[in-house]
Amino acid sequence: MANLPPVKILKASAGSGKTFSLTAHYISLLFTSKVHFSEILAVTFTNKATAEMKHRILTVIEGLALGSEAVESYRNIILEAHPQLSRQDIQHKAMEVYRQILHNYSRFAISTIDGFYQKIIRSFSFELGLNAAYRLEMNSDKVKQDLVVRLNKLLNDRDDLLQWIINYARKQIENDRNWNYTTVLKKLADELFKERFHPFDEAISQLSEADRQVVFTTISDLSDELITRFEKEIERLLKIATEIVNSSGVSSDLFLRKSQNLIPKIPSLAPDNLEAIDKFADYIDNPEKWQKNGVSGAVSDLYNKLNPLLRQILNYKEEHSRTYFLAKAVQANFYYLRLLKEMSVLLADYRAEHDVSLISDAQNLLKEINRHQDQNISFIYEKVGNRYKYFLFDEFQDTSSNQWYNFQPLLVNALASTEGNRSIPHHLIVGDVKQSIYRWRNGDWRILQYQSTRDLGDHHIRFQTLQENYRSLPNIIKFNNFLFTQAPKLLQQIINDKIYTEIGDSLYNSWWQASGYTQILTDAYAETVQKIPSDKGEEGGRVTVSFFPVTSSFAKTRGKEIKPAALKALSDTIINWLTEGRYQARQIGILVRNNTEAREIIEYLLHIQKELDESHKFEVISGDALLLVNNPGIRLLINTLKAMITPVEEASLYRANCLLLYQQVYGLNQEDEASIWLNATQYDIKVWGKILPPIVINNWYVWQQHPLTELVESLINGYGITHDEATIPYLIAFRDIIAEFSSQGERGIASFLSYWDEEGKTKALPANEGSNAVEIMTIHKSKGLAFDVVMIPFCSWELDGMVNSNFWVDTSGTSYEILRSVPVKYNSMLVKSSLFKAYLEEMLFNYMDALNLLYVATTRARKELYISAPDIKEGKESDSLIADVLRSVLALHSDELGIEYSHGIVYPSTTPFKDIKKSPILPVKYQEGCIDFWESPPNYNWSFNKYPISELLKEALDNRKIKKELLSLGEQNAATRQGLLLHELLSLTTEIAEFPNYLHAMQSEGLITKDELMTLLDEAIRLRNNEQLAALLDKPYQSLNEQRIITKDGSVLRPDKVLIGEHETIILDFKFTGMERPQHIAQVKEYQQNLQEMGYPNIRTFLFYAFNNRLVEV
């Protein structure tokens, strides 16, 4: 047999048998002469994948040792790779290897990449200055929160740091932005854990404290100078141009297209209106643009004087604008740089004080080790106590730059020592760039696509593609082959056109095209077509794609607009499938973009089931549902512990939660006077005795003196929570957490609650794969999984989805080179700066991310794929959402599938898809563009005559701060922001006289600017003067503004206004949406129903639509 290259790169598309191939390769290596299992290192990316691979390998080896027919496919692969072996030889060798692994299991080297790095770091703890007993900190969120607290405390002692914060706030105010710095600090803490932060950190760490101050001051002054110099020069030149235009005395009537002509408008141009200055190019040396049939008379004189000046202005702008926009981008984030460095210092202090190493530290520590060894890494093996000769890498498309930097020397060293003929490659790299969806965790698919080949050399590599799809039925495979052949081409054309428009012909050719970016997406998907295994035939499987009509043309709102219709269609489809017996609930997986969408679907599906008979109901499960913190019994225990240690005057909410949760756990049918709830604020715990068990009340203070484990056991028994079988697994898991926490010594309730808030609340039960429930999860979590039916109800994520987020850019070759890298806001301004290449590359990678998400989602399906997405507004075109790409591919190329397109497709189908516009839409609660769903009701009936809330409880429940933070978001478009602010103002006030004080308070808190204040005041007065609205608000009624109603199931409602008169009650809700929707009526009717149950008389409900200035009684 020919001597094969030492490395095989295996490109494994979805469902192509990647795990089988990895296992087969590992086992084939074991049957190679002189190969010992301890010399093989297999690297995966998750603990779950590690456990699965170990189990799979041991199971196969055991089967081979026993001569089992169940592993015949593996046996055949071994025989093909090693034809000199007989079946009996394989059985004997397998038994020998199996025993070796069991007797030396610690050397069975299948590990996560982080696990392998930690093994190395522990071996180098002395050289790295680490305590030999250092602890590995896995919870980065806990560390981030600690850093924010530490920096806040530091403000008391560091005047310079406080001044940075003040300067930051001033800059934000000057730019009419929110200046809440706490939010900024939380975002900054995230940056410390990104790989691209470390070049900046290294550059600054090499400087003394004094030198750092000098550098930061120099950078700040440089940015100000570059910006000021540019703006002043443009202003100076425009002033000269203005004098020339004004002194010419030429009337605007003499110019060609006088209303559109730019020349007479020069006196009114602002220095920062660079778009207008760009248009000077149309007039320079082009008299035909000045006056019809060429210039003459006074216009000719003006042309001769102004033309060279316009050229000078434009030349200056083109020569200096990239530096100008670079300076503006750096200046906008400049205070981040200083604070980032301070947080980096605090992070070092945290490590030292807690004697910990963060999971993210390993990459950088190992990088330092490699950097100083000139690629001679034999010493690493000596320290680790092993020498690996064979490497297997799984999910290689998610490898980061640092990970590859650290692994490459090991692999190169192994290549250099390769000897003899190879019947199989010694090293295996497995991945699929189409499934790279973890770039936000530093994954870089270009390493698999390009860099690994360059670094290892073509002559060392054998490429192979797994071409068959063993997961999906034929029609699913055909659809995905079609979609992901056409979509990359379309998306590549979209991005190429955008780039060409932005940078022009010269740069497009010399950089974009020369860098290979003009075909990078199509290259990544070049081998996307999969074959159908012969045993599957040519039929089977179904795809449904539905596009729901929209009225908005804005990308950010189109996805929200279709949610009511998409949810109705989703639930109807599931119910029909289950009713018909077509599928069981456990066969269905619903995939979403984020956890927020998952919660919306869960709440909706749970809500609609109250209207179904028992035969149609189905279970729903998700990661959130398995969290311990979401179980009512666990929440009852946690709230009890909090109520025990919190001062009574601050414990109202915890006490009220205990009462509600206890009744929810037991499904009690309770009718109590409001006095019980008001008494939750009193010191005497015995007032709770009408609801809570006497044993808990009588031992409230005694149990607090017990050790934590005994206290929790007493509460579990006292509440009798174990009566519910469904709660028992959660209680067992909670007991385990208590036991683990207490194993380090008794630390008390407060310490445990702190631990719970930091780590415990993230604990979850393992998913029960045998449960018959529809499963909802994010696309990211679905990777590696499969469902008979995959439903993607919100296929509407943006192609360029990180606008205004921070991303790190290399500053080499710029005025900021000393910093090595800086974080800047990702927005279109960057295309005008000298960072334009980094910005456009990031845009390209965002598009790839969006397409890869769609690929991962659609390829999870075995039998049926269901997709719903927003259409585009009639008469408009759009290429902003992944839905637009999907729609365009189907509309333009659906004939290739042999079907017709009409607001979607059903494949295979012989008839056009029914027009979705005819489908009814279920009314759901809808307010200001955000869907708000009901929770599933408990199995009891509980009502109050009236439900007053004490002042303390009201204060505890109030979320004014949260809402103000929402209102202060500077990234919202002007109309949405104004609508939110006006809604806030009208909801919390009644008289026009109250408006100024409230608006001034908002201004003083940094929520609005002075200009916004006047605009909001004028608009609010206009709305308040609506004749019908004024008639309502001027009634001599008590006005309750945004007061909360706690319903019988414990959920919270909040009408904008409740006006209480002697003989009637009025509910008034303000709407700042462009359309009147059925959901609005459903919302106020729910308020009405709850107030009726509370005993309020003669309730009338009104909706005020601000955009239409219209009051509607419903």
Residue pairs with C-beta under 8 A, 6 or more apart in sequence:
1 83
1 421
1 423
3 421
3 422
4 422
4 423
4 424
4 425
4 462
5 422
5 425
5 459
5 460
5 461
5 462
6 414
6 415
6 418
6 422
6 425
6 426
6 427
6 460
7 411
7 415
7 425
7 426
7 427
7 428
7 429
7 456
7 460
7 461
7 462
8 25
8 424
8 425
8 427
8 428
8 429
8 461
8 462
8 463
8 464
9 429
9 431
9 448
9 452
9 453
9 461
9 462
9 463
9 464
10 18
10 21
10 428
10 429
10 430
10 431
10 464
10 465
10 466
11 431
11 432
11 463
11 464
11 465
11 466
11 527
12 18
12 21
12 430
12 431
12 432
12 465
12 466
13 432
13 434
13 465
13 466
13 469
13 527
13 528
13 530
13 859
14 432
14 434
14 435
14 469
14 471
14 855
14 856
14 859
14 860
15 469
15 470
15 471
15 472
15 530
15 786
15 859
16 466
16 467
16 468
16 469
16 470
16 530
17 466
17 468
17 470
18 394
18 430
18 432
18 466
19 52
19 53
19 56
20 73
21 430
21 466
22 42
22 53
22 392
22 394
22 428
22 430
23 53
23 56
23 57
23 60
23 74
24 74
24 77
25 392
25 424
25 428
26 40
26 42
26 57
26 392
27 57
27 60
27 61
27 64
27 74
27 77
27 78
28 77
28 78
28 81
28 82
28 424
29 35
29 40
29 390
29 424
29 426
30 37
30 40
30 61
30 93
30 97
31 78
31 81
31 82
31 85
31 90
31 93
32 81
32 82
32 423
32 424
35 389
35 390
36 100
37 97
37 100
37 101
37 107
37 108
38 104
38 107
38 108
38 109
38 386
39 386
39 387
39 388
39 389
39 390
40 109
40 388
40 389
40 390
40 391
40 392
41 109
41 111
41 116
41 388
41 390
41 391
41 392
42 53
42 109
42 110
42 111
42 391
42 392
42 394
43 111
43 112
43 113
43 116
43 391
43 392
43 393
43 394
43 407
44 50
44 53
44 110
44 111
44 112
44 113
44 394
44 395
45 112
45 113
45 394
45 395
45 398
46 112
47 112
49 112
49 394
49 395
49 784
50 110
50 111
50 112
50 115
53 110
53 394
54 108
54 110
57 110
58 98
58 101
60 71
60 74
61 94
61 97
61 98
61 101
62 68
62 94
62 98
63 70
63 71
63 74
64 71
64 74
64 75
64 78
64 90
64 91
64 94
65 91
65 94
65 95
65 98
66 91
67 87
67 91
75 87
75 90
78 85
78 90
79 85
79 87
79 90
81 423
81 424
82 423
85 93
101 108
107 386
109 116
109 386
109 388
111 119
113 399
113 403
113 407
114 359
114 362
117 362
117 363
117 366
117 406
118 136
118 362
119 384
120 362
120 366
120 369
120 380
120 383
120 384
121 128
121 130
121 357
121 361
121 362
121 365
121 366
123 380
123 383
123 384
123 385
124 365
124 369
124 383
125 131
125 132
125 134
126 132
127 369
128 365
128 368
128 369
130 357
131 355
133 355
134 355
134 356
134 357
135 354
135 355
135 356
135 357
136 356
136 357
136 358
136 359
137 143
137 354
137 356
137 357
137 358
137 359
138 359
139 758
139 759
140 193
140 358
140 359
140 360
141 758
142 758
142 759
143 189
143 347
143 350
143 358
144 186
144 189
144 190
144 192
144 193
145 189
145 758
146 350
147 185
147 189
147 192
147 343
147 346
147 347
147 350
148 182
148 185
148 186
148 189
150 346
150 349
150 350
151 161
151 185
151 339
151 342
151 343
151 346
152 182
152 185
154 161
154 342
154 346
155 161
155 162
155 165
160 213
161 342
164 335
164 338
164 339
165 181
165 335
167 335
168 179
168 181
168 184
168 335
169 179
169 181
169 1006
170 179
171 335
172 178
172 179
172 1006
173 179
173 1006
173 1009
176 970
176 1009
176 1011
176 1012
177 970
178 968
178 969
178 970
178 1006
178 1007
179 1006
180 965
180 968
180 1006
183 965
184 336
184 339
185 339
185 343
187 806
188 336
188 339
188 340
188 343
189 343
191 197
191 336
191 340
191 806
191 808
191 823
192 340
192 343
192 344
192 347
193 358
193 360
194 442
194 808
195 363
195 400
195 401
195 402
195 442
196 807
196 808
196 821
197 340
197 808
197 821
197 823
198 364
199 810
199 820
199 821
200 337
200 340
200 808
200 819
200 820
200 821
200 822
201 340
201 341
201 344
202 820
203 818
203 819
203 820
203 821
204 212
204 215
204 341
204 344
204 819
205 344
207 215
212 341
215 818
215 819
216 337
216 338
219 330
219 334
219 337
219 816
219 818
219 819
220 331
220 334
222 327
222 815
222 816
223 327
223 328
223 330
223 331
223 334
224 331
226 323
226 324
226 326
226 327
226 815
227 324
227 327
227 328
227 331
230 320
230 321
230 323
230 324
230 327
231 271
231 272
231 324
232 271
233 316
233 320
234 271
234 272
234 277
234 313
234 316
234 317
235 271
237 309
237 312
237 313
237 316
238 266
238 269
238 271
238 313
240 309
241 266
241 306
241 309
241 310
241 313
242 266
242 267
244 302
244 305
244 306
244 309
245 263
245 264
245 266
245 267
245 302
245 306
246 267
248 298
248 301
248 302
248 305
249 298
250 264
250 298
250 299
250 302
252 258
252 261
252 264
254 291
254 297
254 298
254 299
255 261
255 263
255 264
255 290
255 291
255 299
256 288
256 289
256 290
256 291
256 292
258 264
261 289
261 290
262 276
262 279
262 280
262 282
262 283
263 283
263 290
263 302
263 306
265 276
269 276
269 277
274 317
274 321
274 832
277 313
277 314
277 317
278 314
278 317
280 310
280 311
280 313
280 314
281 314
282 289
283 289
283 290
283 307
283 310
284 307
284 310
284 311
284 314
285 307
285 311
287 294
287 295
287 300
287 303
288 294
290 299
290 302
290 303
291 299
295 302
295 303
321 832
322 832
322 833
322 834
322 836
323 815
323 833
323 834
324 833
325 829
325 830
325 832
325 833
325 834
326 814
326 815
326 816
326 833
326 834
326 835
327 815
328 829
328 833
329 824
329 825
329 829
329 830
329 833
329 835
330 816
330 822
330 824
332 824
332 825
333 806
333 822
333 823
333 824
333 825
336 806
336 823
337 819
337 822
337 823
340 823
350 356
351 357
351 358
351 361
357 365
363 400
363 402
363 403
363 406
364 402
366 406
367 402
367 405
367 406
369 380
370 377
370 405
370 406
370 409
373 379
373 409
375 409
375 412
375 413
377 409
377 410
377 413
378 413
380 410
381 387
381 388
388 410
388 414
389 414
389 417
389 426
390 414
390 426
390 427
391 407
391 410
391 411
391 414
391 426
391 427
391 428
392 427
392 428
392 430
393 399
393 407
393 428
393 429
393 430
393 431
394 430
394 431
395 430
395 431
396 429
396 430
396 431
396 447
396 448
396 452
397 431
397 432
397 433
397 435
397 436
397 443
397 445
397 447
397 448
398 431
398 436
398 438
398 441
398 443
398 445
399 407
399 431
399 443
399 444
399 447
399 448
400 441
400 442
400 443
400 444
401 442
401 444
401 447
402 442
403 442
404 444
404 447
404 451
404 452
404 455
408 455
408 456
411 427
411 456
412 455
412 456
414 426
414 427
415 427
415 456
415 460
418 426
425 462
429 448
429 452
431 448
433 445
433 448
433 449
433 524
433 852
434 484
434 524
434 525
434 528
434 852
434 855
434 856
435 783
435 852
435 855
435 856
436 443
436 445
436 448
436 848
436 849
436 852
437 779
437 780
437 783
437 849
437 852
437 853
437 856
438 780
439 445
439 845
439 849
445 524
445 848
449 523
449 524
453 461
465 527
467 530
467 531
468 530
468 531
468 532
468 533
469 477
469 530
469 531
469 532
469 533
470 533
471 786
471 859
471 862
472 480
472 541
472 859
472 861
472 862
472 863
473 536
473 540
473 541
473 862
473 863
474 532
474 536
474 537
474 538
474 539
474 540
474 541
475 539
475 540
475 541
475 542
475 543
475 907
475 908
476 541
476 542
476 543
476 861
476 862
476 863
476 864
476 865
477 530
477 532
477 541
478 532
478 897
478 907
479 541
479 543
479 858
479 865
479 897
479 907
480 528
480 530
480 855
480 858
480 859
481 528
481 529
481 530
482 893
482 896
482 897
483 858
483 886
483 889
484 525
484 528
484 855
485 525
485 528
485 529
486 889
486 892
486 893
487 525
487 851
487 854
487 885
487 886
487 889
488 521
488 522
488 524
488 525
488 528
488 851
489 522
490 885
490 888
490 889
491 521
491 799
491 847
491 851
491 885
492 518
492 519
492 520
492 521
492 522
494 799
494 847
494 879
494 885
495 521
495 843
495 844
495 847
496 512
496 518
498 843
499 508
499 512
499 517
499 840
500 508
500 512
502 831
502 836
502 840
503 511
503 512
503 831
503 836
503 840
511 837
512 518
512 840
516 523
517 841
517 844
520 844
520 848
521 844
521 847
521 848
521 851
524 848
525 851
532 538
539 908
540 863
541 861
541 863
541 864
541 865
542 863
542 864
542 865
542 906
542 907
542 908
543 864
543 865
543 866
543 867
543 905
543 906
543 907
544 864
544 865
544 866
544 867
544 904
544 905
544 906
544 907
545 867
545 868
545 869
545 886
545 890
545 904
545 905
545 906
545 907
546 569
546 867
546 868
546 869
546 903
546 904
546 913
546 916
547 868
547 869
547 870
547 871
547 883
547 887
547 903
547 904
547 916
548 562
548 565
548 566
548 569
548 868
548 869
548 870
548 871
548 916
549 871
549 874
549 903
549 916
549 917
550 558
550 561
550 562
550 870
550 871
550 872
550 873
551 561
551 873
551 1074
551 1075
552 558
552 561
552 873
553 872
553 873
553 876
553 878
554 973
555 798
555 878
555 880
555 881
556 798
557 929
558 796
558 870
558 872
558 873
558 881
558 883
559 794
559 796
559 797
559 870
559 881
559 883
560 929
560 930
560 931
561 870
562 794
562 796
562 868
562 869
562 870
563 600
563 794
563 931
564 921
564 922
564 923
564 924
564 926
564 931
564 1079
565 916
565 919
565 921
566 793
566 794
566 868
567 600
567 601
567 604
567 793
567 922
567 924
567 931
568 919
568 920
568 921
568 922
569 793
569 868
569 916
569 919
570 590
570 601
570 605
570 791
570 793
570 866
570 868
571 604
571 605
571 608
571 922
573 791
573 866
574 585
574 588
574 605
574 618
574 774
574 791
575 612
575 616
575 618
576 582
577 583
577 588
577 789
578 584
578 585
578 616
578 618
579 615
579 616
583 788
583 789
583 864
584 772
585 618
585 619
585 772
585 773
585 774
586 770
586 771
586 772
586 773
586 774
586 775
587 787
587 788
587 789
587 863
588 774
588 775
588 787
588 788
588 789
588 791
589 774
589 775
589 776
589 777
589 782
589 785
589 787
589 789
589 790
589 791
589 860
590 601
590 774
590 775
590 776
590 777
590 791
590 792
590 793
591 777
591 778
591 779
591 782
591 790
591 791
591 792
591 857
591 860
592 598
592 601
592 776
592 777
592 778
592 779
592 792
592 793
592 794
593 778
593 779
593 794
593 797
593 853
594 778
595 624
595 778
597 794
598 622
598 623
598 624
598 776
598 777
598 778
599 624
600 931
600 933
601 776
601 793
602 620
602 622
602 624
602 625
602 776
603 933
603 934
603 935
603 936
604 924
604 933
605 620
605 774
606 620
606 935
606 936
607 933
607 934
607 935
607 936
608 922
609 616
609 617
609 618
609 936
610 936
610 937
618 772
618 773
618 774
619 771
619 772
619 773
619 774
620 773
620 774
620 776
621 767
621 768
621 771
621 773
621 774
621 775
621 776
622 775
622 776
622 777
623 764
623 767
623 777
623 781
624 630
626 764
626 765
626 766
626 767
627 761
627 762
627 763
627 764
628 634
628 730
628 733
628 734
628 737
628 760
628 761
628 763
628 764
628 765
629 635
629 638
629 760
629 761
631 727
631 730
632 661
632 664
632 665
632 727
633 661
633 665
633 719
633 721
633 724
633 727
633 730
633 731
634 730
634 731
634 734
635 657
635 661
636 657
636 658
636 661
636 662
636 665
636 719
636 721
637 712
637 715
637 716
637 719
637 721
637 734
638 753
638 756
639 654
639 657
639 658
639 661
640 654
640 658
640 696
640 715
641 711
641 715
641 749
641 752
641 753
642 651
642 654
642 753
643 651
643 654
643 655
643 657
643 658
644 700
644 704
644 749
645 704
645 749
645 750
645 753
646 654
648 681
648 682
648 683
649 681
649 952
650 956
652 680
652 681
652 950
652 952
652 953
652 956
653 953
653 956
653 957
655 680
655 681
655 688
656 677
656 680
656 953
658 688
658 692
659 676
659 677
659 680
659 688
659 691
659 692
660 1046
660 1050
661 1050
662 668
662 691
662 692
662 719
663 670
663 691
663 940
663 942
664 938
664 1049
664 1050
665 719
665 721
665 724
665 727
666 723
667 938
667 939
667 940
668 691
668 940
668 942
669 940
669 941
669 942
670 691
670 940
670 942
671 942
671 943
671 944
672 690
672 691
672 944
673 945
674 944
674 945
674 946
674 947
674 948
676 687
676 688
676 690
676 691
677 947
677 949
677 950
677 953
678 948
678 950
679 687
679 688
680 687
680 688
680 950
680 953
681 950
681 952
681 953
685 697
685 700
685 701
686 697
688 697
689 697
693 718
693 719
693 720
695 718
696 715
696 718
696 719
699 714
699 718
703 711
703 714
703 715
703 718
704 711
704 749
706 714
707 742
707 746
708 738
708 741
708 742
708 746
708 747
708 748
708 749
708 752
709 735
709 738
709 739
709 742
711 749
712 734
712 735
712 738
713 735
716 722
716 731
721 727
721 731
722 728
722 731
729 765
730 765
733 763
733 765
737 756
737 760
737 763
738 752
741 747
741 752
741 755
741 760
752 760
767 775
775 787
779 853
779 856
779 857
782 856
782 857
782 860
783 856
785 860
786 860
786 861
786 862
787 860
787 861
787 862
788 861
788 862
788 863
788 864
789 861
789 862
789 863
789 864
789 865
789 866
790 857
790 858
790 860
790 861
790 864
790 865
790 866
791 866
791 867
792 857
792 858
792 865
792 866
792 867
792 868
793 866
793 868
794 868
794 869
795 854
795 857
795 867
795 868
795 869
795 882
795 883
795 886
796 869
796 870
796 881
796 882
796 883
797 850
797 853
797 881
797 882
798 850
798 880
798 881
798 882
799 846
799 847
799 850
799 879
799 880
799 881
799 882
799 884
799 885
800 843
800 846
800 847
800 850
800 880
801 846
801 849
801 850
802 826
802 842
802 846
803 826
803 827
803 971
804 825
804 826
804 827
804 971
805 825
805 826
806 823
806 824
806 825
806 826
807 823
807 824
807 826
807 838
807 842
808 821
808 822
808 823
809 821
809 822
809 823
809 824
809 835
809 838
809 839
810 820
810 821
810 838
811 817
811 819
811 820
811 821
811 822
812 820
813 834
814 834
814 835
816 822
824 830
824 835
826 839
826 842
830 836
830 838
830 839
831 839
831 840
833 839
850 882
851 882
851 885
853 882
854 882
854 885
854 886
858 865
858 867
867 886
869 881
869 882
869 883
869 886
869 887
870 881
870 883
871 883
871 887
871 903
872 878
872 884
872 887
878 884
879 885
879 888
890 901
890 904
890 905
891 901
894 900
894 901
894 905
897 905
897 907
897 908
898 908
899 905
899 906
899 907
899 908
899 909
900 911
900 912
900 913
901 912
901 913
902 912
902 913
902 915
903 913
903 915
903 916
903 917
904 913
904 916
905 913
906 913
921 1078
923 1077
923 1078
923 1079
923 1081
923 1082
924 931
924 933
924 1079
924 1082
925 931
925 932
925 933
925 934
925 1079
925 1082
925 1083
925 1086
926 932
926 1073
926 1077
926 1079
926 1080
926 1083
927 1069
927 1071
927 1079
927 1080
927 1083
928 979
928 980
928 983
928 1071
928 1072
928 1073
929 976
929 1073
932 1083
934 1051
935 1049
935 1051
937 1049
938 1049
938 1050
941 1048
942 1048
943 1048
943 1093
944 1048
944 1093
944 1094
944 1095
945 1094
945 1095
946 1094
946 1095
946 1096
947 1045
947 1046
947 1094
949 957
949 1043
949 1044
949 1046
954 1043
954 1044
957 1044
957 1052
963 984
964 1005
964 1007
966 980
967 977
967 980
967 981
967 984
967 1007
968 1006
968 1007
969 977
972 980
978 1012
978 1015
978 1016
978 1019
979 1072
979 1106
980 1072
981 1002
981 1007
981 1008
981 1012
981 1016
982 1016
982 1019
982 1020
982 1023
982 1070
982 1072
982 1106
983 1056
983 1070
983 1072
983 1106
985 995
985 998
985 999
985 1016
985 1020
986 1020
986 1023
986 1024
986 1056
986 1070
986 1106
987 1041
987 1042
987 1056
987 1057
987 1070
988 998
988 1041
988 1042
989 995
989 998
989 1041
990 1033
990 1039
990 1041
990 1057
991 1033
992 1020
992 1021
992 1024
995 1017
995 1020
995 1021
995 1024
996 1017
999 1008
999 1013
999 1016
999 1017
1000 1013
1002 1008
1002 1013
1003 1009
1003 1010
1003 1012
1003 1013
1008 1016
1022 1109
1023 1029
1023 1104
1023 1106
1023 1109
1024 1030
1024 1033
1026 1104
1026 1109
1026 1111
1028 1111
1029 1104
1029 1111
1032 1059
1032 1066
1032 1068
1032 1102
1032 1111
1033 1039
1033 1059
1033 1068
1035 1059
1035 1061
1035 1066
1036 1061
1037 1059
1037 1060
1037 1061
1037 1066
1038 1059
1038 1060
1038 1061
1039 1057
1039 1058
1039 1059
1039 1060
1040 1057
1040 1058
1040 1059
1040 1060
1041 1056
1041 1057
1042 1054
1042 1055
1042 1056
1042 1057
1043 1054
1043 1055
1043 1058
1044 1052
1044 1053
1044 1054
1045 1052
1045 1053
1045 1054
1045 1055
1045 1087
1045 1090
1045 1091
1045 1094
1046 1052
1047 1053
1047 1090
1048 1093
1053 1086
1053 1087
1053 1090
1055 1067
1055 1068
1055 1069
1055 1084
1055 1087
1056 1068
1056 1069
1056 1070
1057 1066
1057 1067
1057 1068
1057 1069
1058 1065
1058 1066
1058 1067
1058 1068
1058 1087
1058 1091
1059 1065
1059 1066
1059 1068
1060 1096
1063 1097
1063 1098
1064 1097
1064 1098
1064 1099
1064 1100
1065 1091
1065 1096
1065 1097
1065 1098
1065 1099
1065 1100
1066 1099
1066 1100
1066 1101
1066 1102
1067 1084
1067 1087
1067 1088
1067 1091
1067 1099
1067 1100
1067 1101
1067 1102
1068 1102
1068 1103
1068 1104
1069 1080
1069 1083
1069 1084
1069 1087
1069 1101
1069 1102
1069 1103
1069 1104
1070 1104
1070 1106
1071 1080
1071 1103
1071 1104
1071 1105
1071 1106
1072 1106
1072 1107
1073 1105
1073 1107
1074 1107
1076 1103
1076 1105
1076 1108
1076 1112
1080 1103
1080 1114
1081 1103
1081 1114
1084 1101
1084 1102
1084 1103
1084 1114
1085 1101
1085 1114
1087 1101
1088 1099
1088 1101
1091 1099
1092 1099
1100 1113
1101 1113
1101 1114
1102 1111
1102 1112
1102 1113
1102 1114
1103 1111
1103 1112
1103 1114
1104 1110
1104 1111
1104 1112
1105 1111
1105 1112
